[in-house]
Amino acid sequence: MVIRVYIASSSGSLAVKKNQQAVVGFLEANRISFEEVDITMQEEQRLWMYQNIPAEKRPEKGNPLPPQIFNGADYCGDYEDFFQSKETNTVFSFLRLNSKPSVKDSES
């Protein structure tokens, strides 16, 4: 399965832009393969994203804001969920990936 990060390239919100950059930057820095899906350019992808976010994660009013993160068709979470997983060092389980391959420690 592939990690998909649903973003809005033309968002007027500085907070949304920063959150998107934080998620994408982390994935790139950790060499986690992912695909960006721009919901401002792909109407069918935007609708798919909205329909596949669990009801309990949808806002009371309006639409869910990007970034939204999926592993294939499995919803992982939004920026807040991602941030919490980063803080608790559980990003790989949040993304539903096997843990990062460990690098053998050098002997002292």
C-alpha positions as CSV (number, residue, x, y, z in Angstrom):
1,M,0.0,0.0,0.0
2,V,1.1,3.5,-0.6
3,I,0.9,6.4,1.8
4,R,-1.1,9.3,0.4
5,V,-1.1,12.8,1.8
6,Y,-4.0,14.8,0.6
7,I,-3.0,18.5,0.4
8,A,-4.4,21.7,-1.0
9,S,-1.8,23.5,-3.1
10,S,-3.8,26.7,-3.2
11,S,-4.9,27.0,0.4
12,G,-5.2,30.5,1.7
13,S,-4.5,29.3,5.3
14,L,-1.0,29.7,6.5
15,A,-1.6,27.0,9.2
16,V,-2.8,24.5,6.6
17,K,0.3,25.2,4.5
18,K,2.6,24.8,7.5
19,N,0.9,21.6,8.5
20,Q,1.2,20.2,5.0
21,Q,4.9,21.1,4.8
22,A,5.5,19.5,8.2
23,V,4.0,16.2,7.2
24,V,5.7,16.1,3.7
25,G,9.0,17.2,5.1
26,F,9.0,14.5,7.8
27,L,8.1,11.8,5.3
28,E,10.9,13.0,2.9
29,A,13.5,13.3,5.7
30,N,12.7,9.8,6.8
31,R,12.7,8.4,3.3
32,I,9.1,7.2,3.6
33,S,7.6,6.6,0.2
34,F,4.4,8.6,-0.3
35,E,2.2,10.3,-2.9
36,E,0.9,13.8,-2.6
37,V,-2.7,14.2,-3.9
38,D,-3.7,17.8,-4.5
39,I,-7.4,18.1,-3.8
40,T,-7.6,21.5,-5.4
41,M,-6.8,20.1,-8.8
42,Q,-8.5,16.7,-8.6
43,E,-12.2,16.9,-7.8
44,E,-12.7,13.1,-7.7
45,Q,-9.8,12.7,-5.3
46,R,-11.2,15.4,-3.0
47,L,-14.6,13.7,-2.9
48,W,-12.9,10.3,-2.3
49,M,-11.0,11.8,0.6
50,Y,-14.1,13.4,2.2
51,Q,-16.1,10.1,1.8
52,N,-13.3,8.0,3.4
53,I,-12.7,10.1,6.5
54,P,-14.5,8.4,9.4
55,A,-17.5,10.3,10.7
56,E,-16.0,10.9,14.1
57,K,-13.0,12.7,12.5
58,R,-15.2,15.1,10.4
59,P,-15.8,18.6,11.6
60,E,-19.3,19.6,12.8
61,K,-19.4,22.2,10.1
62,G,-17.6,22.4,6.8
63,N,-15.1,19.9,5.3
64,P,-12.1,18.3,6.8
65,L,-8.9,20.4,6.2
66,P,-5.8,19.0,4.6
67,P,-3.4,17.4,5.2
68,Q,-5.3,14.1,5.6
69,I,-3.2,10.9,5.5
70,F,-4.1,7.5,4.2
71,N,-2.3,4.2,3.7
72,G,-4.0,2.9,0.6
73,A,-7.7,3.2,1.5
74,D,-7.1,3.1,5.2
75,Y,-7.5,6.4,7.0
76,C,-4.5,7.2,9.2
77,G,-5.5,10.6,10.4
78,D,-5.1,14.4,10.1
79,Y,-2.2,16.7,11.1
80,E,-3.1,16.6,14.8
81,D,-3.0,12.8,14.8
82,F,0.3,12.9,12.8
83,F,1.8,15.4,15.3
84,Q,0.8,13.3,18.3
85,S,2.3,10.2,16.7
86,K,5.5,12.1,16.1
87,E,5.6,13.3,19.7
88,T,5.1,9.7,21.0
89,N,7.5,8.2,18.5
90,T,4.8,6.1,16.9
91,V,4.7,7.4,13.4
92,F,5.3,4.1,11.7
93,S,2.4,2.4,13.5
94,F,0.3,5.6,12.8
95,L,1.1,5.2,9.1
96,R,0.4,1.4,9.4
97,L,3.9,0.6,8.3
98,N,6.4,-1.9,9.6
99,S,8.8,-0.2,11.9
100,K,11.8,1.6,10.4
101,P,14.7,-0.8,9.7
102,S,17.1,-0.4,12.5
103,V,20.7,0.6,11.9
104,K,23.2,-1.5,13.7
105,D,24.8,0.6,16.5
106,S,28.5,1.1,16.3
107,E,30.5,-0.6,19.0
108,S,32.2,1.6,21.5
